[in-house]
Amino acid sequence: AQQWADRKAVVEKMLQVLPSTRMVSLRAPFYKRTMYQAAAITPEQAFNGSAISRIGQFNDAFVSSPDDMGTYTDISEEYPWLDAETAYLPMGGENNTWAPPRTNCTTALEEMERFHWSYINTDYLETTISNWNSQGCLDTMKKKLGYRFTLIEGTYPDAAQTGSGMDVNISIRNDGFAAPINPRPGELILRNSSSGEIYYLPLKSDPRFWAAGVTTTIQETILLPTNIPAGSYELLLNLPDAEDTLSSRPEYSIQL
């Protein structure tokens, strides 16, 4: 019991030192399930700043054996739990043994998709990375790890009045394995076609809930500020970094 208390104290200290919007990852599901709770977090608990909403997973032996070398103690319970948890928490790791058929592309891709993988170490195991490349799934992993947003459709009015609402309807598909983990505001930008002046219109929809394998429809009425001059404008979608020092730098925005 004392060892578990000590482990939890270390985790709690890490969470305390990090910014409240950042997360840590533990080696195996039974750590979090023992120190905190056996139930997976709910959508309502996701990103609320609590300890359980900030602790993800790191599989250090991905598809390396039937139980991934002790990663899992009870697959029947832990697989559904991990499926639910990783919809809102970081999941990644590395492979340390080429052990087909489990390590082959088929199983690796299935589990990356099911458990919402955002990253994998490509420096190790070199044999596994090389075999995934020769089997043809490494490119798919590179494209689908994390989020991969595609703008499917958008409908907007041709004209709008300042001080009034502008109805927008935007459909975005996430073809990645996961959703964004860190805070990521969404916004519309009105850019004056003549002067280039820019006006930012925040969206309520949170990209962290634009789930993997799903098309999210954003239906919002955006109030246009009264200080926007009459004129012709381009309408753009922006998914900037949440940090003030980076939010105006396009290279830090999500690229569709």
C-alpha distance (Angstrom), angle and dihedral (degrees) to the residues before:
residue distance angle dihedral
A1 . . .
Q2 3.79 . .
Q3 3.81 91.9 .
W4 3.80 90.5 53.5
A5 3.80 90.0 48.4
D6 3.81 90.1 50.9
R7 3.80 92.0 49.0
K8 3.79 91.2 50.2
A9 3.80 90.8 49.2
V10 3.81 89.7 55.8
V11 3.80 91.8 49.5
E12 3.80 91.8 47.0
K13 3.80 90.9 50.6
M14 3.81 91.3 51.1
L15 3.79 90.2 51.4
Q16 3.81 90.1 48.1
V17 3.81 93.9 51.5
L18 3.80 95.5 45.9
P19 3.81 122.2 74.8
S20 3.80 109.2 -87.7
T21 3.81 90.8 -114.0
R22 3.83 93.4 58.7
M23 3.79 129.6 83.8
V24 3.80 141.8 -149.7
S25 3.79 129.7 -143.4
L26 3.79 128.9 -136.7
R27 3.78 126.7 -150.5
A28 3.80 100.3 -117.0
P29 3.80 139.9 8.8
F30 3.81 94.6 -112.0
Y31 3.81 90.9 65.7
K32 3.77 94.4 61.6
R33 3.80 93.5 35.1
T34 3.81 90.4 53.4
M35 3.80 99.3 41.8
Y36 3.80 97.6 40.3
Q37 3.80 122.2 7.9
A38 3.78 139.4 -36.2
A39 3.81 93.4 -135.1
A40 3.79 120.7 86.8
I41 3.79 118.1 -115.2
T42 3.78 116.5 -95.4
P43 3.82 126.8 -129.9
E44 3.80 87.4 -105.4
Q45 3.83 90.9 57.0
A46 3.81 95.0 45.9
F47 3.82 115.7 114.6
N48 3.82 92.9 -3.4
G49 3.82 93.0 129.2
S50 3.81 96.6 -109.3
A51 3.80 121.6 132.5
I52 3.80 93.1 -107.8
S53 3.81 90.2 53.2
R54 3.83 91.3 54.6
I55 3.82 103.5 47.4
G56 3.80 118.3 89.6
Q57 3.80 134.3 166.2
F58 3.81 138.3 -93.2
N59 3.82 115.4 -165.0
D60 3.80 105.5 -156.7
A61 3.81 93.2 -176.0
F62 3.80 104.1 39.1
V63 3.84 112.1 -174.4
S64 3.83 88.9 -16.0
S65 3.82 98.0 127.1
P66 3.81 138.6 -10.1
D67 3.83 90.6 -78.9
D68 3.82 95.0 25.7
M69 3.80 90.7 -109.9
G70 3.78 96.3 -57.1
T71 3.78 97.9 -34.6
Y72 3.79 88.7 120.4
T73 3.77 127.0 42.9
D74 3.82 97.0 176.6
I75 3.80 115.2 14.9
S76 3.81 93.2 -172.7
E77 3.81 89.8 63.9
E78 3.78 102.8 26.6
Y79 3.82 99.1 49.5
P80 3.84 94.6 59.5
W81 3.80 89.5 41.5
L82 3.81 92.3 51.7
D83 3.80 91.5 45.8
A84 3.81 90.4 57.1
E85 3.81 96.9 39.2
T86 3.78 97.8 50.4
A87 3.79 93.4 55.3
Y88 3.83 84.5 81.0
L89 3.81 105.0 18.2
P90 3.82 136.5 63.6
M91 3.80 118.6 -87.7
G92 3.78 125.7 -178.3
G93 3.77 144.5 111.0
E94 3.77 141.1 136.9
N95 3.79 143.8 -83.0
N96 3.80 118.5 -114.3
T97 3.82 103.5 -180.0
W98 3.79 133.5 39.4
A99 3.81 99.5 -133.4
P100 3.82 110.9 159.9
P101 2.92 140.5 -135.9
R102 3.83 88.3 32.2
T103 3.80 92.8 44.7
N104 3.82 94.0 49.6
C105 3.79 120.9 112.2
T106 3.80 95.0 -99.1
T107 3.80 96.1 62.2
A108 3.80 94.8 34.1
L109 3.81 92.5 55.4
E110 3.80 92.9 42.9
E111 3.80 92.4 54.0
M112 3.81 94.7 41.8
E113 3.78 88.5 54.7
R114 3.80 96.1 43.3
F115 3.80 94.2 47.3
H116 3.81 97.2 40.5
W117 3.79 99.7 -119.4
S118 3.80 117.2 -158.2
Y119 3.81 100.7 179.2
I120 3.80 145.7 4.4
N121 3.80 132.8 -166.3
T122 3.82 107.5 -108.7
D123 3.82 93.7 -175.4
Y124 3.81 91.6 70.1
L125 2.98 138.8 75.5
E126 3.83 91.4 18.7
T127 3.81 92.4 -173.1
T128 3.79 91.9 55.1
I129 3.81 94.0 45.9
S130 3.81 90.0 49.5
N131 3.81 92.2 48.8
W132 3.81 92.2 48.1
N133 3.78 87.2 52.5
S134 3.81 93.2 50.4
Q135 3.82 91.4 45.3
G136 3.80 88.7 53.7
C137 3.82 103.8 -117.4
L138 3.80 102.5 101.0
D139 3.80 92.8 84.2
T140 3.81 89.8 50.1
M141 3.80 89.9 51.8
K142 3.80 91.2 50.4
K143 3.80 91.1 51.5
K144 3.80 97.8 43.2
L145 3.80 105.8 36.2
G146 3.78 104.9 111.2
Y147 3.80 119.9 -7.9
R148 3.81 127.9 -21.8
F149 3.79 111.9 -175.4
T150 3.79 125.2 -164.4
L151 3.79 122.7 -173.1
I152 3.81 103.5 -132.0
E153 3.78 102.0 176.2
G154 3.76 142.7 -17.3
T155 3.78 132.1 -170.1
Y156 3.79 123.6 -167.4
P157 3.81 136.8 159.6
D158 3.80 120.1 -93.4
A159 3.79 89.9 -132.0
A160 3.79 136.8 19.0
Q161 3.80 137.3 -175.4
T162 3.80 123.8 -125.7
G163 3.78 112.8 -115.1
S164 3.80 88.8 30.1
G165 3.78 135.1 89.8
M166 3.81 123.7 -91.9
D167 3.81 113.9 -154.0
V168 3.80 115.6 -139.7
N169 3.79 130.0 -178.8
I170 3.81 116.3 -169.0
S171 3.81 128.3 176.0
I172 3.81 117.8 -160.6
R173 3.80 124.3 179.2
N174 3.80 121.8 -153.9
D175 3.80 109.8 -148.6
G176 3.79 93.0 172.8
F177 3.78 129.2 97.5
A178 3.81 93.9 -112.2
A179 3.78 146.1 19.7
P180 3.82 123.9 -114.7
I181 3.80 112.3 -72.1
N182 3.80 101.3 -160.2
P183 3.82 126.6 59.3
R184 3.78 110.7 -75.4
P185 3.80 119.3 175.3
G186 3.77 120.8 -151.2
E187 3.77 122.7 -144.2
L188 3.76 143.9 167.9
I189 3.79 118.9 -130.8
L190 3.78 125.6 -150.6
R191 3.81 109.5 -157.6
N192 3.81 118.1 -171.2
S193 3.80 108.2 -124.0
S194 3.81 92.4 -143.4
S195 3.80 107.3 34.4
G196 3.79 99.9 25.2
E197 3.81 90.0 -131.3
I198 3.81 111.2 158.5
Y199 3.80 130.7 -144.0
Y200 3.80 122.1 -171.1
L201 3.80 121.6 -142.2
P202 3.84 113.8 -172.2
L203 3.79 120.4 -139.2
K204 3.80 121.9 -141.2
S205 3.82 93.6 -144.5
D206 3.83 112.6 101.6
P207 3.86 114.6 -139.6
R208 3.82 89.3 -150.1
F209 3.81 86.1 73.1
W210 3.82 95.2 49.2
A211 3.77 90.2 108.4
A212 3.78 127.6 -145.5
G213 3.80 115.4 -93.5
V214 3.79 91.8 13.3
T215 3.80 135.9 107.8
T216 3.80 108.9 -134.9
T217 3.78 119.1 -154.4
I218 3.79 116.4 -151.1
Q219 3.80 112.2 -159.5
E220 3.77 111.2 176.2
T221 3.77 139.8 149.7
I222 3.79 108.6 -135.3
L223 3.80 117.8 -154.9
L224 3.81 109.5 -135.9
P225 3.83 112.3 -140.0
T226 3.77 115.8 -120.7
N227 3.83 92.5 -125.4
I228 3.83 93.4 71.8
P229 3.83 108.7 106.9
A230 3.78 120.2 -131.6
G231 3.77 113.0 -96.4
S232 3.79 146.5 94.1
Y233 3.79 116.8 -51.5
E234 3.77 140.1 -175.2
L235 3.80 114.3 -132.9
L236 3.80 115.7 -142.7
L237 3.80 137.1 177.0
N238 3.80 117.6 -132.8
L239 3.81 130.2 -174.2
P240 3.82 101.1 -173.5
D241 3.77 131.6 179.4
A242 3.78 111.7 -87.4
E243 3.81 94.4 -129.1
D244 3.80 113.9 97.2
T245 3.81 91.5 -136.0
L246 3.81 91.6 55.7
S247 3.79 105.4 30.3
S248 3.81 93.9 90.5
R249 3.82 94.1 49.1
P250 3.83 110.7 93.0
E251 3.82 93.4 -156.1
Y252 3.80 87.4 68.7
S253 3.81 94.3 50.3
I254 3.80 120.6 97.0
Q255 3.79 110.0 -97.2
L256 3.81 114.9 -139.7
